[in-house]
Amino acid sequence: MSQAVGNTALAYARVWHHVDASDRILGKLAERIALVLMGKHKPIYDPSVDCGDYVIVTNSRQVKVTGRKAEQLLFRKHSMYAGGLKETPYKDMVVKNPDEIIRRAVSGMLPKNKLRERRLERLKIFPAHRMGILGANIMRSWDDGTLPADFDPSIPTTSETLKMLKEQKEKTS
């Protein structure tokens, strides 16, 4: 019986994923993030259980949209007073609050139930490549989906540091 409990505990363990959003399409990125937040990539997935992982998104300022969405997309919010509708174009939102673009896209792709807010709390978004102390938690990077051979969890790993390490290895070779 203890073996089953141990396997279950490992299956429900939350992993931290890192996503570099630079030059990624907003909808496809949001869909993949929503699947990880829900836990659909795990074999123990159940819609009524919150078994998803943490996701850290960097470079949210550099996310791309297709077609003419950059000119046409509007973000709306209402104060619930008469005439209280505020509309913010996509171009202004990229400058003022780029993390809200990805957060709203992911929120729209999550199921509309009681687990939605709890899942969104596990989404951490940063406008640049710096993520602070949260970078030490990262176990998987979505650049290639694997861990580097010399992985050290105490050192924050970003796409910038991975590029730098790759260039250093090429110079020494």
Z-matrix of the N, CA and C atoms (Angstrom, degrees):
N
C 1 1.446
C 2 1.528 1 110.95
N 3 1.322 2 117.72 1 -37.49
C 4 1.458 3 119.24 2 -178.30
C 5 1.526 4 110.97 3 -66.00
N 6 1.330 5 116.15 4 -28.36
C 7 1.454 6 118.79 5 178.70
C 8 1.535 7 110.34 6 -66.12
N 9 1.318 8 117.14 7 -41.58
C 10 1.461 9 120.59 8 179.01
C 11 1.519 10 110.67 9 -64.77
N 12 1.319 11 117.52 10 -38.90
C 13 1.457 12 120.92 11 179.05
C 14 1.524 13 109.74 12 -65.51
N 15 1.326 14 117.62 13 -41.75
C 16 1.460 15 120.85 14 179.45
C 17 1.514 16 112.07 15 -64.83
N 18 1.322 17 116.89 16 -43.15
C 19 1.457 18 119.91 17 177.80
C 20 1.519 19 111.44 18 -64.26
N 21 1.308 20 117.31 19 -39.21
C 22 1.454 21 121.19 20 179.02
C 23 1.521 22 110.36 21 -65.37
N 24 1.325 23 116.81 22 -43.12
C 25 1.461 24 120.20 23 179.71
C 26 1.521 25 110.67 24 -62.17
N 27 1.320 26 117.49 25 -40.02
C 28 1.461 27 120.38 26 177.91
C 29 1.525 28 111.13 27 -67.48
N 30 1.320 29 117.15 28 -36.68
C 31 1.458 30 120.28 29 -179.64
C 32 1.522 31 111.48 30 -67.13
N 33 1.333 32 117.38 31 -34.53
C 34 1.460 33 121.25 32 -179.59
C 35 1.527 34 112.96 33 -86.42
N 36 1.314 35 118.56 34 -4.48
C 37 1.464 36 121.12 35 -179.20
C 38 1.521 37 109.64 36 -62.47
N 39 1.324 38 115.56 37 139.02
C 40 1.467 39 120.74 38 -178.24
C 41 1.527 40 110.00 39 -91.68
N 42 1.319 41 115.88 40 134.16
C 43 1.460 42 123.19 41 179.66
C 44 1.524 43 107.78 42 -110.90
N 45 1.313 44 116.48 43 148.68
C 46 1.458 45 121.68 44 177.87
C 47 1.523 46 108.73 45 -96.80
N 48 1.345 47 116.60 46 126.32
C 49 1.460 48 122.58 47 178.69
C 50 1.527 49 109.07 48 -109.59
N 51 1.333 50 116.95 49 145.14
C 52 1.461 51 121.81 50 176.35
C 53 1.519 52 109.27 51 -114.07
N 54 1.342 53 116.38 52 133.19
C 55 1.455 54 122.31 53 178.27
C 56 1.525 55 108.21 54 -126.09
N 57 1.331 56 116.47 55 128.71
C 58 1.453 57 121.47 56 173.16
C 59 1.523 58 106.98 57 -95.86
N 60 1.340 59 117.08 58 114.34
C 61 1.464 60 121.36 59 -173.13
C 62 1.522 61 113.56 60 -87.13
N 63 1.322 62 118.87 61 1.17
C 64 1.458 63 119.69 62 -177.07
C 65 1.525 64 110.14 63 -66.66
N 66 1.337 65 114.43 64 128.85
C 67 1.467 66 124.13 65 179.20
C 68 1.532 67 112.85 66 58.92
N 69 1.327 68 118.28 67 29.76
C 70 1.470 69 122.51 68 174.74
C 71 1.531 70 107.66 69 -104.88
N 72 1.319 71 116.34 70 148.51
C 73 1.467 72 121.92 71 179.20
C 74 1.533 73 108.25 72 -76.60
N 75 1.335 74 115.91 73 132.29
C 76 1.466 75 121.68 74 -172.57
C 77 1.529 76 112.73 75 -58.36
N 78 1.317 77 118.83 76 -48.12
C 79 1.469 78 121.25 77 -175.88
C 80 1.511 79 113.16 78 -65.85
N 81 1.327 80 116.69 79 -44.08
C 82 1.463 81 120.37 80 -179.90
C 83 1.516 82 111.13 81 -67.08
N 84 1.325 83 116.31 82 -38.40
C 85 1.463 84 120.89 83 177.69
C 86 1.526 85 110.85 84 -65.17
N 87 1.335 86 116.70 85 -44.95
C 88 1.465 87 120.99 86 -179.17
C 89 1.524 88 111.53 87 -64.48
N 90 1.331 89 116.66 88 -36.31
C 91 1.463 90 120.01 89 178.80
C 92 1.528 91 111.01 90 -64.01
N 93 1.321 92 116.80 91 -45.28
C 94 1.466 93 121.08 92 -179.23
C 95 1.534 94 110.95 93 -66.10
N 96 1.321 95 116.82 94 -40.22
C 97 1.466 96 120.65 95 178.37
C 98 1.526 97 110.14 96 -63.89
N 99 1.338 98 117.34 97 -41.97
C 100 1.466 99 120.95 98 -179.76
C 101 1.525 100 111.16 99 -62.37
N 102 1.334 101 117.51 100 -38.86
C 103 1.465 102 120.50 101 178.73
C 104 1.530 103 111.04 102 -63.66
N 105 1.322 104 117.06 103 -40.23
C 106 1.471 105 120.21 104 179.98
C 107 1.528 106 110.63 105 -71.05
N 108 1.336 107 117.68 106 -39.57
C 109 1.468 108 120.37 107 178.12
C 110 1.528 109 111.93 108 -63.73
N 111 1.344 110 117.05 109 -33.16
C 112 1.462 111 120.76 110 178.40
C 113 1.521 112 111.96 111 -79.07
N 114 1.329 113 117.81 112 -26.08
C 115 1.452 114 121.23 113 -178.48
C 116 1.517 115 113.23 114 92.18
N 117 1.322 116 118.04 115 17.94
C 118 1.464 117 120.99 116 -178.18
C 119 1.518 118 112.80 117 -68.65
N 120 1.317 119 117.89 118 -14.56
C 121 1.460 120 120.91 119 178.54
C 122 1.529 121 111.82 120 -82.61
N 123 1.324 122 117.14 121 -4.55
C 124 1.465 123 121.51 122 -178.99
C 125 1.531 124 110.25 123 -98.43
N 126 1.316 125 117.72 124 148.31
C 127 1.469 126 119.94 125 -179.85
C 128 1.528 127 113.26 126 -71.27
N 129 1.311 128 118.55 127 -14.40
C 130 1.463 129 121.68 128 -177.98
C 131 1.522 130 111.99 129 -97.38
N 132 1.322 131 118.59 130 14.44
C 133 1.467 132 121.97 131 -175.18
C 134 1.521 133 111.67 132 -56.39
N 135 1.330 134 114.84 133 134.02
C 136 1.459 135 122.50 134 174.04
C 137 1.528 136 105.83 135 -141.53
N 138 1.329 137 119.77 136 129.57
C 139 1.467 138 120.74 137 -176.04
C 140 1.524 139 114.18 138 -60.01
N 141 1.332 140 117.64 139 -25.31
C 142 1.460 141 119.84 140 -176.64
C 143 1.529 142 112.93 141 -91.94
N 144 1.335 143 117.40 142 -0.65
C 145 1.466 144 121.54 143 -178.28
C 146 1.518 145 108.84 144 -117.59
N 147 1.320 146 115.76 145 135.92
C 148 1.460 147 120.74 146 179.04
C 149 1.523 148 108.68 147 -88.01
N 150 1.332 149 117.45 148 93.62
C 151 1.465 150 121.09 149 -176.00
C 152 1.528 151 111.63 150 -119.36
N 153 1.326 152 118.25 151 19.60
C 154 1.460 153 121.88 152 -177.48
C 155 1.515 154 112.79 153 -76.71
N 156 1.332 155 115.43 154 175.77
C 157 1.456 156 122.92 155 -177.35
C 158 1.533 157 110.48 156 -108.30
N 159 1.326 158 115.01 157 173.46
C 160 1.456 159 122.26 158 174.44
C 161 1.527 160 108.89 159 -83.76
N 162 1.340 161 116.47 160 147.26
C 163 1.461 162 121.15 161 177.00
C 164 1.525 163 108.35 162 -132.61
N 165 1.341 164 116.10 163 128.69
C 166 1.464 165 122.51 164 174.66
C 167 1.520 166 107.21 165 -110.46
N 168 1.325 167 116.81 166 123.63
C 169 1.459 168 122.40 167 179.42
C 170 1.525 169 108.10 168 -110.53
N 171 1.329 170 117.03 169 127.22
C 172 1.463 171 121.45 170 176.28
C 173 1.521 172 109.35 171 -114.79
N 174 1.324 173 115.68 172 163.32
C 175 1.471 174 123.77 173 -179.99
C 176 1.525 175 111.58 174 58.00
N 177 1.322 176 117.28 175 45.50
C 178 1.466 177 120.04 176 -178.99
C 179 1.529 178 111.85 177 -69.77
N 180 1.314 179 118.22 178 -18.70
C 181 1.464 180 121.29 179 176.56
C 182 1.528 181 112.14 180 -66.28
N 183 1.325 182 117.21 181 -25.38
C 184 1.461 183 121.06 182 -172.30
C 185 1.523 184 113.44 183 -100.02
N 186 1.330 185 117.79 184 14.50
C 187 1.466 186 120.75 185 178.73
C 188 1.531 187 108.63 186 -70.12
N 189 1.328 188 116.98 187 146.75
C 190 1.461 189 122.43 188 -176.37
C 191 1.525 190 110.58 189 -111.04
N 192 1.328 191 115.42 190 153.90
C 193 1.462 192 121.86 191 171.24
C 194 1.521 193 107.44 192 -123.95
N 195 1.322 194 116.93 193 152.73
C 196 1.457 195 120.88 194 -176.40
C 197 1.521 196 110.77 195 -94.03
N 198 1.314 197 114.83 196 163.36
C 199 1.460 198 120.88 197 175.62
C 200 1.516 199 112.18 198 64.49
N 201 1.325 200 114.94 199 -141.52
C 202 1.469 201 120.79 200 -178.90
C 203 1.526 202 111.78 201 -101.09
N 204 1.329 203 116.46 202 21.71
C 205 1.469 204 119.37 203 -177.68
C 206 1.527 205 112.04 204 -63.23
N 207 1.326 206 117.39 205 -28.77
C 208 1.468 207 119.91 206 179.92
C 209 1.530 208 111.05 207 -60.79
N 210 1.339 209 117.78 208 -32.00
C 211 1.467 210 120.75 209 178.24
C 212 1.527 211 111.82 210 -91.67
N 213 1.342 212 117.59 211 -30.76
C 214 1.460 213 120.42 212 -170.37
C 215 1.526 214 114.67 213 -95.42
N 216 1.316 215 118.60 214 -23.97
C 217 1.465 216 121.25 215 -172.70
C 218 1.529 217 111.01 216 -72.22
N 219 1.334 218 116.15 217 130.25
C 220 1.465 219 122.76 218 177.83
C 221 1.524 220 109.26 219 -123.40
N 222 1.320 221 116.12 220 138.97
C 223 1.462 222 122.01 221 174.58
C 224 1.521 223 106.97 222 -104.67
N 225 1.344 224 115.40 223 121.97
C 226 1.461 225 120.21 224 -175.08
C 227 1.523 226 111.07 225 -111.90
N 228 1.331 227 115.06 226 143.25
C 229 1.466 228 121.32 227 169.89
C 230 1.523 229 107.85 228 -145.28
N 231 1.315 230 115.71 229 152.42
C 232 1.460 231 120.91 230 -175.20
C 233 1.513 232 109.70 231 -128.82
N 234 1.332 233 116.43 232 137.77
C 235 1.461 234 121.23 233 -179.96
C 236 1.520 235 112.65 234 -85.10
N 237 1.329 236 117.66 235 -2.96
C 238 1.464 237 126.15 236 -178.08
C 239 1.531 238 112.69 237 72.71
N 240 1.303 239 117.63 238 8.48
C 241 1.459 240 122.27 239 170.86
C 242 1.526 241 108.07 240 -99.81
N 243 1.326 242 116.59 241 159.22
C 244 1.461 243 120.36 242 179.13
C 245 1.528 244 109.42 243 -61.33
N 246 1.330 245 116.59 244 128.70
C 247 1.460 246 121.08 245 -179.71
C 248 1.515 247 113.48 246 74.41
N 249 1.322 248 117.13 247 18.92
C 250 1.460 249 120.81 248 -174.88
C 251 1.516 250 115.02 249 -94.60
N 252 1.332 251 118.22 250 20.50
C 253 1.463 252 121.40 251 179.55
C 254 1.527 253 109.85 252 -80.34
N 255 1.313 254 116.27 253 125.26
C 256 1.468 255 122.06 254 177.05
C 257 1.515 256 108.11 255 -112.79
N 258 1.309 257 117.21 256 128.19
C 259 1.457 258 122.31 257 177.78
C 260 1.527 259 108.82 258 -117.48
N 261 1.328 260 115.82 259 129.66
C 262 1.460 261 121.52 260 179.18
C 263 1.515 262 108.39 261 -120.69
N 264 1.338 263 118.45 262 121.73
C 265 1.469 264 120.08 263 177.89
C 266 1.530 265 111.43 264 -67.50
N 267 1.320 266 115.03 265 158.27
C 268 1.466 267 121.70 266 -178.31
C 269 1.533 268 111.28 267 -57.99
N 270 1.326 269 117.22 268 -42.86
C 271 1.467 270 120.45 269 -177.19
C 272 1.527 271 111.76 270 -61.36
N 273 1.344 272 117.16 271 -39.20
C 274 1.469 273 120.24 272 178.01
C 275 1.526 274 111.19 273 -71.11
N 276 1.333 275 116.08 274 -35.33
C 277 1.462 276 120.50 275 -178.79
C 278 1.530 277 110.75 276 -67.17
N 279 1.336 278 117.92 277 -35.52
C 280 1.462 279 121.23 278 178.34
C 281 1.522 280 110.35 279 -61.84
N 282 1.317 281 117.16 280 -38.35
C 283 1.461 282 121.24 281 -178.94
C 284 1.531 283 110.96 282 -77.66
N 285 1.345 284 116.44 283 -45.42
C 286 1.459 285 120.77 284 -171.73
C 287 1.525 286 113.95 285 -82.43
N 288 1.339 287 117.83 286 -45.18
C 289 1.464 288 120.93 287 -173.03
C 290 1.530 289 110.07 288 -148.14
N 291 1.349 290 118.82 289 72.65
C 292 1.465 291 120.18 290 -173.39
C 293 1.528 292 114.07 291 -68.24
N 294 1.330 293 118.81 292 -25.53
C 295 1.461 294 119.59 293 -179.49
C 296 1.524 295 111.75 294 -70.63
N 297 1.331 296 117.16 295 -26.40
C 298 1.464 297 120.47 296 -179.22
C 299 1.540 298 111.41 297 -69.26
N 300 1.325 299 117.56 298 -27.02
C 301 1.468 300 121.09 299 178.02
C 302 1.525 301 110.03 300 -62.36
N 303 1.327 302 116.52 301 -50.18
C 304 1.470 303 120.42 302 -179.33
C 305 1.524 304 110.64 303 -69.42
N 306 1.338 305 116.91 304 -39.18
C 307 1.468 306 119.93 305 -179.39
C 308 1.527 307 111.49 306 -61.28
N 309 1.330 308 117.53 307 -42.55
C 310 1.474 309 120.57 308 179.26
C 311 1.523 310 111.60 309 -69.00
N 312 1.331 311 117.14 310 -36.81
C 313 1.466 312 120.00 311 179.12
C 314 1.524 313 110.61 312 -66.08
N 315 1.328 314 117.04 313 -43.07
C 316 1.468 315 120.99 314 178.71
C 317 1.523 316 110.20 315 -67.44
N 318 1.328 317 117.28 316 -40.31
C 319 1.454 318 121.55 317 179.90
C 320 1.522 319 111.27 318 -61.01
N 321 1.321 320 116.84 319 -36.54
C 322 1.457 321 120.67 320 178.42
C 323 1.521 322 113.04 321 -69.81
N 324 1.332 323 117.30 322 -20.92
C 325 1.464 324 120.63 323 -178.59
C 326 1.522 325 113.21 324 -98.20
N 327 1.321 326 117.96 325 -4.90
C 328 1.461 327 121.24 326 175.30
C 329 1.528 328 109.44 327 -87.12
N 330 1.333 329 117.93 328 152.62
C 331 1.467 330 119.98 329 176.68
C 332 1.524 331 111.36 330 -62.31
N 333 1.314 332 115.92 331 143.28
C 334 1.468 333 120.81 332 -178.22
C 335 1.524 334 108.96 333 -85.75
N 336 1.341 335 116.70 334 80.09
C 337 1.464 336 121.32 335 179.72
C 338 1.527 337 109.59 336 -142.57
N 339 1.320 338 116.94 337 -170.93
C 340 1.461 339 121.25 338 -174.79
C 341 1.523 340 113.32 339 -69.71
N 342 1.326 341 117.81 340 -17.83
C 343 1.461 342 121.07 341 -178.98
C 344 1.529 343 112.95 342 -85.49
N 345 1.331 344 117.31 343 -8.42
C 346 1.465 345 120.82 344 -173.51
C 347 1.525 346 113.16 345 -60.29
N 348 1.326 347 118.10 346 -48.69
C 349 1.468 348 120.82 347 -178.03
C 350 1.526 349 111.49 348 -65.96
N 351 1.317 350 117.11 349 -38.32
C 352 1.463 351 120.84 350 179.10
C 353 1.525 352 110.56 351 -64.94
N 354 1.319 353 116.51 352 -37.30
C 355 1.464 354 120.08 353 178.05
C 356 1.521 355 110.79 354 -69.37
N 357 1.330 356 117.62 355 -39.59
C 358 1.461 357 120.55 356 179.81
C 359 1.530 358 112.10 357 -67.75
N 360 1.332 359 117.53 358 -25.23
C 361 1.472 360 119.92 359 177.05
C 362 1.523 361 111.45 360 -66.38
N 363 1.324 362 117.54 361 -23.46
C 364 1.467 363 120.91 362 179.05
C 365 1.521 364 112.84 363 -85.13
N 366 1.327 365 117.57 364 1.34
C 367 1.461 366 122.27 365 177.84
C 368 1.524 367 108.87 366 -97.07
N 369 1.323 368 116.96 367 118.05
C 370 1.465 369 122.64 368 179.53
C 371 1.528 370 107.58 369 -113.47
N 372 1.339 371 116.88 370 124.24
C 373 1.457 372 121.28 371 -175.06
C 374 1.525 373 109.64 372 -123.12
N 375 1.348 374 115.66 373 134.47
C 376 1.459 375 121.91 374 -179.99
C 377 1.530 376 109.16 375 -127.98
N 378 1.350 377 118.18 376 138.23
C 379 1.465 378 120.43 377 -176.71
C 380 1.531 379 114.04 378 -71.94
N 381 1.324 380 118.50 379 -24.92
C 382 1.469 381 121.83 380 -179.39
C 383 1.527 382 109.20 381 -119.81
N 384 1.332 383 117.16 382 -170.76
C 385 1.468 384 119.80 383 -176.91
C 386 1.526 385 112.67 384 -80.48
N 387 1.327 386 118.76 385 -11.83
C 388 1.465 387 121.39 386 178.39
C 389 1.523 388 110.09 387 -81.03
N 390 1.352 389 115.85 388 131.52
C 391 1.465 390 120.10 389 -179.42
C 392 1.513 391 112.29 390 -125.88
N 393 1.312 392 117.77 391 5.87
C 394 1.450 393 121.25 392 175.95
C 395 1.512 394 112.94 393 69.85
N 396 1.312 395 115.71 394 -147.57
C 397 1.461 396 121.63 395 -174.30
C 398 1.529 397 112.41 396 -71.63
N 399 1.338 398 117.64 397 -18.62
C 400 1.464 399 120.27 398 179.54
C 401 1.521 400 112.10 399 -64.60
N 402 1.325 401 117.97 400 -21.16
C 403 1.455 402 121.57 401 179.86
C 404 1.513 403 113.31 402 -62.70
N 405 1.317 404 117.75 403 -22.66
C 406 1.465 405 121.17 404 179.98
C 407 1.528 406 112.03 405 -71.23
N 408 1.337 407 117.39 406 -17.30
C 409 1.464 408 121.36 407 -178.27
C 410 1.521 409 113.65 408 -85.74
N 411 1.320 410 118.05 409 -12.24
C 412 1.466 411 121.91 410 -170.95
C 413 1.518 412 111.13 411 -66.00
N 414 1.333 413 114.97 412 130.30
C 415 1.457 414 121.31 413 176.04
C 416 1.520 415 111.44 414 -110.20
N 417 1.336 416 118.13 415 -30.69
C 418 1.460 417 120.83 416 -177.39
C 419 1.514 418 109.86 417 -133.19
N 420 1.312 419 115.97 418 135.63
C 421 1.454 420 122.19 419 174.31
C 422 1.521 421 107.57 420 -110.19
N 423 1.320 422 117.63 421 139.71
C 424 1.456 423 120.68 422 -174.51
C 425 1.512 424 113.10 423 -86.13
N 426 1.333 425 118.58 424 4.87
C 427 1.462 426 119.16 425 178.19
C 428 1.520 427 109.92 426 -61.23
N 429 1.335 428 117.22 427 -49.22
C 430 1.457 429 120.31 428 176.95
C 431 1.525 430 111.85 429 -129.13
N 432 1.340 431 118.62 430 -5.10
C 433 1.455 432 122.12 431 175.55
C 434 1.516 433 115.21 432 84.31
N 435 1.330 434 118.43 433 2.77
C 436 1.459 435 120.66 434 -178.53
C 437 1.524 436 109.92 435 -124.00
N 438 1.314 437 114.27 436 167.10
C 439 1.457 438 120.15 437 175.54
C 440 1.522 439 109.36 438 -91.59
N 441 1.330 440 117.86 439 142.91
C 442 1.460 441 118.69 440 175.26
C 443 1.529 442 111.21 441 -66.69
N 444 1.321 443 116.59 442 156.57
C 445 1.466 444 121.06 443 -177.41
C 446 1.522 445 111.75 444 -62.88
N 447 1.323 446 117.45 445 -36.14
C 448 1.466 447 121.34 446 -178.69
C 449 1.533 448 110.99 447 -100.40
N 450 1.337 449 117.36 448 41.59
C 451 1.460 450 122.19 449 -176.59
C 452 1.524 451 110.81 450 -68.29
N 453 1.324 452 115.51 451 129.59
C 454 1.463 453 122.24 452 176.58
C 455 1.526 454 107.39 453 -126.48
N 456 1.338 455 119.06 454 112.85
C 457 1.463 456 120.31 455 -175.72
C 458 1.526 457 114.18 456 -65.91
N 459 1.318 458 118.57 457 -15.38
C 460 1.466 459 120.15 458 -179.86
C 461 1.528 460 112.13 459 -80.58
N 462 1.345 461 117.90 460 -13.38
C 463 1.462 462 121.75 461 -179.50
C 464 1.527 463 108.51 462 -105.00
N 465 1.348 464 118.31 463 122.66
C 466 1.462 465 119.46 464 178.54
C 467 1.522 466 111.02 465 -62.89
N 468 1.329 467 116.47 466 133.23
C 469 1.453 468 121.86 467 -178.45
C 470 1.522 469 108.85 468 -113.45
N 471 1.316 470 116.94 469 119.11
C 472 1.450 471 121.74 470 175.86
C 473 1.512 472 108.55 471 -121.41
N 474 1.314 473 115.93 472 173.47
C 475 1.462 474 119.30 473 178.58
C 476 1.524 475 110.52 474 -64.61
N 477 1.329 476 116.50 475 -31.22
C 478 1.470 477 120.08 476 178.92
C 479 1.532 478 110.47 477 -66.66
N 480 1.328 479 117.12 478 -44.53
C 481 1.468 480 119.15 479 -179.36
C 482 1.523 481 111.23 480 -69.85
N 483 1.338 482 117.51 481 -33.78
C 484 1.461 483 119.91 482 177.02
C 485 1.525 484 111.30 483 -65.17
N 486 1.344 485 116.95 484 -40.44
C 487 1.468 486 120.57 485 176.79
C 488 1.521 487 110.61 486 -63.58
N 489 1.325 488 115.98 487 -42.10
C 490 1.461 489 120.75 488 -179.58
C 491 1.532 490 110.29 489 -63.28
N 492 1.316 491 117.77 490 -43.56
C 493 1.464 492 120.80 491 179.04
C 494 1.528 493 111.45 492 -64.75
N 495 1.336 494 116.24 493 -38.29
C 496 1.463 495 120.23 494 179.27
C 497 1.536 496 110.50 495 -65.03
N 498 1.330 497 116.78 496 -41.31
C 499 1.465 498 120.54 497 177.98
C 500 1.524 499 111.72 498 -64.90
N 501 1.336 500 116.87 499 -38.78
C 502 1.457 501 120.38 500 178.57
C 503 1.534 502 111.19 501 -64.67
N 504 1.342 503 117.10 502 -40.12
C 505 1.463 504 120.14 503 178.37
C 506 1.519 505 111.60 504 -66.04
N 507 1.351 506 117.16 505 -36.77
C 508 1.457 507 120.81 506 178.53
C 509 1.530 508 111.58 507 -67.46
N 510 1.331 509 116.86 508 -36.66
C 511 1.463 510 120.75 509 178.99
C 512 1.530 511 112.19 510 -67.35
N 513 1.331 512 115.49 511 -37.92
C 514 1.465 513 119.28 512 -179.27
C 515 1.521 514 111.47 513 -75.60
N 516 1.328 515 117.65 514 -24.13
C 517 1.480 516 120.55 515 -178.19
C 518 1.508 517 112.66 516 -77.78
